[in-house]
């Protein structure tokens, strides 16, 4: 990416290289990032383009400013740091969600309102997100326990979806109280233990 005869400088970890000023260089940029990060334990997280940090729509931003860009700094984080952040977010979510699950269970026993259904939809979305989190935990901390979490979440989501399709309010209340709430409590305890025993809390700083 050339401006006035000067190629764009790209910095990643301890490496620095230059790219020419044309659209094809964008593809080359991401290929080079992938190559430089391979087997380093780091993941690509952002681009800082002439001092502006970009975390989404990289190609659009780059293509619109291709003639003016002078410097790109590639942001990275260690896989451990990313996992620690994900687990800390899940821990916070579980702490907030557990009392909501208990409340929602009571509402389904009594007869759900429109607000109940809205919060139930949010809960299903939260379960899908937690499934992604425990899958990541499994990759970092393989073992029977972490694999069981993934299976548990898939099973519970399937049960909830089945009860939802049958409009079985009592079953939904039962599932929330006797399946989801204990699952959330157990997972929260497991995450806190992993953060502590694996020293992942240090990676949040």
N, C-alpha and C positions, 0 to 999 in steps of 0.2 A: 504494500500500500504506500504509494510514493507521493510525497508532497514537496513540490519544488526540488525534486531530485533526491529527496531524503526518504528512504524506506521507513515504514512504520517499525518501531522497536516493540518487540514482544518479550515480556519477562515472565518466567514461570519457574518457581522454586529458585534454584541457583543458576538457571540457564537464561540466556538471552539470545534472541535471533531476530532476523528481519524478514519482512514479507513485501512483495511488490504491490503496486497500487492498481489492482483490478479485482473484479468480483470473484474470480477463481481462487484468489488468495484466501477467501473466507473458508472454503472447504479445506484448503491446506492448513489453515490455522487450527481447525478442530481435529484434523488428523494428527497434527504435530502435538497438540495437547494430549491426545489419547496416548500417543507414543511416549511422550516424556513422563507421563504419570504411571505407565504400566509397571506393575510390581513395586511401586514406591510406597504403598500403604496410604496414598492420598487420593482424594476425589476432587474433581472440578466442581466449583460452587458458584463462581461469578467471573465477570470481566469488569475491570476498571479501565474505561476508555477515556483517555485524556482527563483523568480525575473524576469521571462520573461512573459510579458503580452500577452495573447492570446485572440483574439476576434472572431476567426472563427475556424472551424475544430477541436473543442475541443477533441472529442473522438479519432480522429486520433493521435493528439499530445500526449494525455494521454497514449494511448495503445502502442505507440512506445517507451515510456520512463517509463513504468509502474514500472520497478525495481529500478529506480534511483530517483524518485521524493521524496522529503522530505517535502515540504510545498506547499500548495495551498491556495491562498487568493482569495476569491470570490468577484468580483467587482459588485457593485450595484449602481443604481441611482433611485431617486424618480420618480414616474410617472410624477409629475409636471415638474421636470427637463427635462425628456425625451420629454414631450409635448412642453415645452418652446423651446428646441433645434429644434424640428421638425417645429414649427411655425416660428422660426427665419430663418430657412433654406428656408421655403416656401416664407417668406417675401422677402428674398434676390433674390430668383429665379424669383418671380413676377416682381420685380423692373427691373431685367435684361431682362425679356422676353417680357414685354409690348411693347417696341419699336421694338423688333424683329417681333412681331405679326403684327404690322402696316406695316412694311417693306415687310413682307411675303405676306400680303394681296395685296399690290400693284403689286407684282411680279405675283401673280395668275391672276390678271386682265389683265396684259400685256402678259402673257404666261409663265408658270413656266419653269425654267431651271432644270438641274439635281441637282444643288446645292439647288434650292428651295425645291425639293422633299426630299432631305436629311434633310434639316432643318424642314420640315413639319413632317417627321417621328420622329424627336427629340421632336417636339412639342406634338405629340400624346403621347409619352412616358412621357413627363412632365405632361400632363393632367392626366394620370393614376396615377402618383405619387401624384399629388395634391389631387386626389380623396381619396387616402389613408389618406392624411393629414387631410382633412376636416372630414373624418369618425372618426379619432382620436379626433378631436375637438368636434365632436358631443357627444362622450362618456364623455368628460370632462365637456362640457358646453352644456348640452341638452337644446333644445328649438327649436322653429319653424325656427329661422334664420339659425342655424347650419345644421338642417336637410335639409333645402332648398338648401344649398350649395351642398350637396351630390347629390341631385336630379338634380340640375342644371348641374353639371359636367357630370353626366351620360347621360343626355339629349344631351348636346353639343358634347360629344364624339360620340354618336350615329349619330347625324346629320353630323358630319365631316366624319365619316366612310361611311355613305350613299352617300354623295357627292363624296367621293373618289372612291367608287365602280362604280359610274356612270361617272367618269372622268369629272365632271362638274366644270371646273376651275373658272367660274364666281361665282357659288354658294359657292365654297370654299373661294374665296375672300370676298364675302358678309359675310359668317359665321365668318371669322377671324376678319373682321372689326366691324361688328355689334353685334356679339355674344360673341366671345372669348375675345376681347380687353376690352369691358365693364365689363365682368365677372372678368377678372384679376384685373382691377382697384378696383372693389367693394370688392373683396376678400382681396386684399392687405390692404385696409382701415379697413376692419373688423378684420384682424389679428393684425394690429398695435393697434387697440382699445382693443382687448382682452389681448394682452401682457401688455398693460398699466393698464387696469381696474382690471385684475386678479392678478396683481403684478408678472406676470411670468418673467419679465425681471430680477428680483432678482434671479431667479433660474438658470439664465445663467451664473452667477458669481461663 
